[in-house]
Amino acid sequence: EKAVDMATNQVMACSDFKDPRMKTINKFYQLYDGKVPKKLRQLFNVPIPVFAGMIDTLNAQYDTGLFLEFMPGDPADYFKTEKINGAWRVESMNTAQNSKWDSKLRMARRDAIMTGRAIVEYNVTSDPDYNSELMNILLKDFTFQPRGGLYLENHLFAGTEDIEKTQSDLVAGAEAGIYDKKQVLQLIRYTGNNEYLDEKHTQDQRTKLQRFSPLGLSPDSHNYVGQPVYKLCQHIMELDGQRWYVLFDPMTKVWIRFEKWSEIDESDLFPWGTFATHEDAENFLSKSYGDDIYTASDAIVAMFNQELTNREKKNFGARAFDKDMFPDARALDEAMHRPDALVPADTKNGTRKISEGLYEFKVGDLGGTVNLIDWITGSLGRNTGATDLAMGGVQSVSKKASVTFAEQKSVSKRIGWGAQPYQDMIADLGSKFIWGLKNHMPAKMAIQVLGESGYDWDEITRMDLTTKKDINVLISSSDEQQSDNEMKAERRAKALGMIDPNTVNSQWRNEQILKTVGEFEDDEIAQAQDMKTYHDRKSLSKASEKIQDIIEGKKVELWGGATVA
């Protein structure tokens, strides 16, 4: 109970700390979605997508694939490392809902550009079979130590909020031994009991924790959910030098799972990977690209709508008239928009001019609005990387090609620098992947490794995870890799042309030509050099299928179409 009290207070402390920041971020999303608040005496409220366009441009620029490869720390671990790479290939290319690495990492980058911080959670289980899951965590649902600093592993606590569990989920978890049965029954009994809640919280605390109220317990929402849904928190906190995991309901302060984190994950590391777009050693919540772009973008929207409002007033401005000279006010008003209209006017037997009976309220001109908007947009683009060319614009006629190239090169360097924290997070996820294999992988598991004739099925065992030295994680951007490969390809192609073909290994020379000049992948090169079995792909496919069945312990039936391949 002491741990739950401490965890609840930590959740509320983090929530209070995040509140001003979350209000600011909410403004970013409102402007991104085109929801501009109505301003007093402004006729128009058109949300031109300046902010959204720049954010999408940054998303596109940072959306470059990353190449992760595990490297042996000792030459003796080479073959084991290749099998770990094969397991990673199967994991990262999995399109199941619990995986989809590319999609979820793309969403993480988008969140980081808007909020300044991306958070993903990687969990591995072995009940009943090996299974991993990668999840995106929104900043609003993440708990951390407010003064913990840049690196999450240095924080004394961290966790996630808004974990929705139905009553049937809780009962099933208790039956499976994951949750404490007694505590689950207590949670179900105490939820909604106001007298019990009054004993556990002050009124101020209950107000702050109102968002954790279970869904479906009120008549208004019951027919929407159909059954009670509990909003829980999972929290990892340090107590007496050790990390403890607690899953609890903050409203009732009832826990349903409480154990040492090292007993759940032997690495004792947090299951979350995170990175900041603008790293600050002292602050976990640092600024984002949204902070850089929002204020100027909001000003552009305001100026644009002021220009429209001004134009409307000039075309349909207010006028005053002498009711003695124009007794029929309706006819005068209709004449403003009706062609060839006749309006009766009393000029007092010609002693007064008609112009003396009308007065138009003048509206001043708003000059330079378009030029100012263009200047602000250009300045924002240069300072954030979302330039006109990156957004699909056309190069100015007055700007030399060399200047444009220099600007693009500068932007490219900035993007490369800004992507480094993301690469660090991917490396961290690679380390968590290896720990997941060590903790939960079965005795053997099917993988794909590169063989003589392409990718073949093989198996990785728990013995393969025991290496002489720690495995290194190599991360590189696919764009950088392609650029380096292009420069290497040009030099290698020139060198191959200078070598006497009779003095080098012909198979090696063919492989280098296919890889350097043709840019073929390793598996494609292996297939091209496979002179024996290339024409019998059906037999190889069937053989791979049977090998995988054998690895998984299934009964294998003979196939009559087998060949020597």
N, C-alpha and C positions, 0 to 999 in steps of 0.2 A: 504493500500500500504506500510505503514511503517513496518507492521508485515511481509509482504512478502519479503521486502528488508532484514530484519533481518534474516528471515528463510533461504533465499538464501545464505547470508554470512555465516550462521552457517553450512549449508550443505557443502560449499566450504572449510571452516576451518577444518571440520571433515575429508573431503576427503584428504586434504593435510596432515593431521596428520596420517591418515591410510596408505597413499601411500607406505612408506618404508616397513611397516609390510605386506601389501598385496603382494608386490614383493617377500618377503621372503616366504610367504605362497604359492605363485604360484610355487616356486621351489619344495616345498613339494609335491604338486599335480603332478608336472611333473615327479618326481622320482617315486611316487606311481604308476603312469600310465606307467612306463617303458620308459619314454622319456628322454634319457640321451644325453646331447649335445656332439657332436663329438669333440675330442681333437686332437691337432696338433701332427702329426707323430705317432699316435696310430692306429694300423691297425684294432683293434677290438673295438666294442662298445656294448658289451653284457650287458643288464640291469638285473643282477641277482636280484630277488625280496626280498632282505634283508629288506629294508625299508617297503615295502608293507606287507611282512609277519609279521613283528612286529606290525605294525599298525592294521592289521586284528586280530592279537592275542589279543591286548588290547581291540579292539571292542568286541570280543567274551567274554572276561573276565568281561567287564562292562555291558554286555547285560544280566542283571538279572532283572526279573520282579519286580515291586514295588507294594506293597499292600497299598492302600490309604483308610482310613476309617475316617468318620466324627464321632466325639465323643461329646456327650452333655456336655455343660458347667454347666448344672444344671440337677438334676435327673428328674425334671418335663418335660424336653425337650426330653426325651428318644424316644418316639414314633415319634415325629417330625423329630428327627435326623435319625431314621431308614428310614423314607420316603425320606429324602435327600440322604441317601446312595443308596436307590433304584433308584433315578433319576440319580445319578452318575454312577451306574452300567449300566443303559441304554445308557448314554452318552459315557462312555469310551469303551463300547463293540460295538458301532456303526461302521459298516464297510463302511458307505457312504464315498464318496471322500472327503467331507469337515471334516470328523472325522478321522478315522484310527489312533487312538492315539498311539497304539503300533508301527506302522510303522514310524510315524513322530517323535516320541521320540527316536526311534532307529537311525534315520538320524541325529537328534540333537546331540546325543552322538558321532556319527562319526565325525560330524563337529567340536565338541569340542576337540576331540583327535588330530585333524589335526591343528586347528587354535587356540585352547586355550579357545574358547568362543562359547557357543551354545545359539541360540536365537529362540524362538517360539512366535507366536502372536496368542492370543485367542480373538475372537470377537463373540458377541452374538447380534442377531437382532430379532425383533418381527414383521417385515413387509414382507409379510402378516401374517406369522406364526412364532412361536418360532423356531429359527435356530441358531446353533453355528458352529464355524469353527476354526480349529487349523491349523496353517501354520508354516512351517519352513522358517526362514529368514536367508539368507546368510550374513556373516559378511561384505562382500563387499557392500551390499545393505542397511546396517544399519547405521544410523546417531546417534551420541551421543556427549555429551560434553567431549572434549578431556581430560580435567583435572577434570572430575566429580567424579572419584574414582570408587571403586569396585561395589557399589550398584547403580543400574540404577535409583531407585526412588529418589536418591539424586541429579540427574542431572537436569540442568535447561532446557534442551531440549533433545528430542529424536525423531526418525522418521525412515521411510524407503524410499528408492529410487527405481527407475525402476518399478513403478506401471504402467503397460501398459493398456491403455484404447483406444478402437477404437472410431471413431467419432460417431458411432451409440450408443455406450455405454454412451458417454457424453450427447447426445441428450435425450436418454431414462432416464438417471438420472435427467436431468433438468425437463423433463415432470413429473417425479414422485415427484419432489420437494426436491430431495436430493441435487442437485447442483443448483447454481444460474443461471437462464436462460441467463441473460444479460452477465454474465461473461463467460459462455460457448460459446456464439456467438463471444465474443471478442477473446477468445483463438483460435477459428477456423479461425477467420479473420486475426489475427496477426501472427500466426505460419508461418514461411517461409518468412516473410516480413523483409528483411535485413535492410532497413532504420529504421524500428521500433526497431529491435534488437540492432542496433548501438546506439540508444538513451538510451537503458536500460543497456548496458554492455560495458565495455572496451574490447579491443581485447584479453587481457590476460584472462579476465573473460569468454569470449565466448569460448576460447580454453578449459578452465577447464570444462565448462558446455556442451561441444560438445556431450557428451554421452547422453544428454537428448533431442537431436534432434529427432523430430518425425519420425518414420519409415513410409515409403510409400509415402513420399512427393517428392521423386526424381524419375525421369523416370527409373533409374536403378533398384530400389527396388519396384516400384509400382506394377509391375506384380507379384511380390512375395507375397506381403501383400494383395493387392486388395483394400485396403482403408487405409486412414491415421491412424497410431497408435501413440498415444501420451504417452511419458514417464513422469509420474508425480511423485511428492513427497508428502507423507503425513507427517506432522510435528506437534508435540505437544510441545509447548514452553510456558515458563512462562513470563507473562506480568503483571506488577503491582500486583504481588502476586497471580495471577490466571493463570491456565493452559488454553491455547487456542489451538484449532485444526484447521489446515489449510491444504487444499489439493490444490496444485498449480503446475504450470509448471515453472521450474527455468529458462528456456530459455527466455520466454516472460514475466516472473514475473506476470502472470495472475492467480489469485486464482479462484477456482470454488466452494469452500466450506470453510466457516470461521465461527466458533462459539465456545462458551465456551465448554471445554471438559467435565465439570461436567454436562452439559445439554445432552451430548451424553452418558456418563457413570457416574452414580451418585457416584460411589466410588472415582472418580477423580484420580484413579491410572492408570499408564501406562498399555496398553494392552499387553505388552511384558513380557514374562518370560525368564530369562537368568541365566546361571551359568558359572563359570570359573573353568577349571581343576586345575589350580595353582593360588589360590586366592592371590591378591595383593591389600592391602587396598587403595593404592594411584593410581593404574592403572586399567582402565577398560580392556585394552588390555594387558593381562599377557601372559607368555610363555605357550607353549603347549608341549605335548609329542613329537610332530613333531620336535620341537627345540632340544629335547634331543637326538633324534634318527638320524636326517637327516645328520649331519656332518660326523659321524662315518660310516653311511651306504653309503654315497657318497664316502668316502675313500675306503671302501671295494670294491665297484664297480670299482673304479680306479685301485686298486691293482690287482683285478682279471683280468681286461683287459690288464694291463701291463704284467701279467704272460702269457696270451695268445699271446700277441704281441711278447714277448721275445721267446716263444716257436716257433712261426712262423719264426722269424729271424734265430733261430738256425737251423731249418730244411731246410729253403730255404734262407740262408744268401747270402750276396753279395760276389762276387769273382772277382779278377783281373787276366788277362791273358796276355801273351806276344803274340802280333799279328804276330810276325815273326815266332814263334814256332807253333802257331795255326792260320793259315791263314783263315780257314773256321770257323768264329765265330758262324754261325748258327748251324753247326753240333755239336760244343762244347756245345752250350746252350741246344740243344735237348737231348744230352747225359745225362744231369742232371736228366731227368725224363723218358728216354726211356731205357728199359732193353736191355742188350747185344749190346749196341751201339758201333760202331767203329768210332774213331775220328782220322783223319790224323794229325800227329805231325812231325815237322821238327826239329830233334835233332842235326843238323849240323854235320852229319856223326858221330853221337854218342858222340860228345864232350860235349853235355849238357844233364842234366837230365830233364825228363818231369816235375818233381816236381818244377824245377826252373822256369818253365813257368806259374805256377799257384800260386795264393795266396788267401787264404780265410780270410776274415775279421772276427775276433773272436767276439762273443757275450757273455758277462758275464752271469753267473748263478744268478738267483734270488732265493735265498734259504730262507726257512721259511715262505713263503707267506701263505700257508694253515694254519700253526700254528698261525700266526698272525691274520688271519681272524677269526679263531675259538675263539681266546682269546678276540678279540673285540666284537664278537657276544655274547659270554658268559657274558662279562662285561656289555654290554648293557642290556641283559636280566635280570641280577640280579638287576640292578639299575632302571629299568622301570617296571618290572613285567612280561615282555614277555620272560620268561625262555624257555629253550629247552623243558622241560616237557609240559609246557603250549602250545607250538607250535607243539606238537606231537612227540617230540624226545624220545629217549630211555635213561634211567638212565645209567650213566657211571659205569662200573664194579668196578672201584676203589673207588666209593663213597658209603658210608654206607647208609642204608635205613633211619636211624635216622637223618642223616645230610640232606638227601633229604626231609624228612618230615618237618624238622625245616625250610628249605628254603621255602617250599610250604606254611607253616603256616605264615611265614614272608610276603610272597607275598600276601596272603589272607588278612592280616591286612592292607597292603598298599592299596589294591584294595578297602577294606571297608572304609578306610579313604578318598581315592580319590573320592568315590561315594557320600560322604555327601553333597557336593554342589549341585549335581544333585537331591538329595532328597529334599533339600531346595526349588529348583525350582518347583518340583512336588507339594509340600505343597502350594507354591505361586499360582500355577495353580488351586489347590483345592479352595483356597479363591476366585479367580477370577470366578470360576464356581458358587459359591454361590451368588456372586454379580450379575452374569449373570441371575440367576434365579430370584433374587429380582427385577432386572430392566426390564426383558423381558418375564418372564413366564406368560402364560395366567392364567385365573381364576383357572383352574384345568388342570392337565396333567397326562397321564397314566404312571405308573411306575411298577416295579416288586419288591415285597418284599417277604421275607422268611416267609411262613406260616406253618401251622401244617402238610401239605402234600407236602411241597416243595415250590418253588417260584410261587407266585400267582400274578395276576394283581390287582393293587390297584390304587389309585389316590392321587396326592399331590396337595394341594391348596396353594394359596398365604398366607393363615393363618398359614400354617405349617412352613413358612419361618420366622415367628415372634417368636423368642425364648427369654427366660428370660435373658440368658447370651450368649455371643459369642460362636459359635461352634468351637471346637478344631479340628485340622487336625492331624491325626496319620499316619506317614509314616514308613514303614519297608520294608527291602529287602526280597524278597521271599526266597533267599538262607539262610539269617539269620533266617527267620521265620521257615524254614524247619529244620535247625540245632537245634533251640530251641525246636521245636515240637518233634524232635527225642529224645532229652534228657528228656523232660517232659513225653513222651510216655513210655519210659523205666521205669521211676519211678512210673508212674500211674498204668501201667500194674502190677508191683510188688505189689503195694498197693491194687489194686482190688483183687488180688489173696489171700491177707491176710485177707480180710473182710468177715465176715459171710454174705452170700447172703440174709439171712432172716432178717437182721437188717437194710437194706437200701432199698430205693425205687427201685423196679425192673426195671422200665422204665428208671430211671436215670442211673442205672448200665449198662443196655443194650446200652444206648446212649454213655456212656463213653467207653465201650469196642469197639463199632463200630468206634468211633472217634479216640481213642488212639491206639488200636491195628490194626484195619482195615484201618485207615486213610481215612474214608469216609467223604465226604463233608456234611455240615449241611442239604442241600436240599435232599441228598441221604438218610440221617438218618431219615429225616421227612417222606420220602416215605416208608422207611422200616418199620416204626412204625405206618403207616397209615393202620390199619386193616379193615377199612370200605370201603374206596373208591379206594384202590390201583388197583383192577381188573377192574375198570371202567374208564380208562384213557381217552377214547374217549369222554365220557360225560363231564369229567372235562375240557378237551381241548375245547370243544364246549362252555362250561360255561364261561371259561376264555375269549374266543373270543367275546361272547355276552357282558360280563362285560366291556371289552375294548370299544366296540361299544357304550355302554350306557355312559361311561365316556366321549367319544368323541362327544356325542350328536347325534349319528346316530339312525335311526329307526331300531328296532330289531324285527325280525320275529321269531315266535315260531318254535322250532325244535322238531319234533315228537319222536326222539330217546332219549329224556331226561329221567334220572332216579333220584332216591333219592340222588345220589352222588352230 
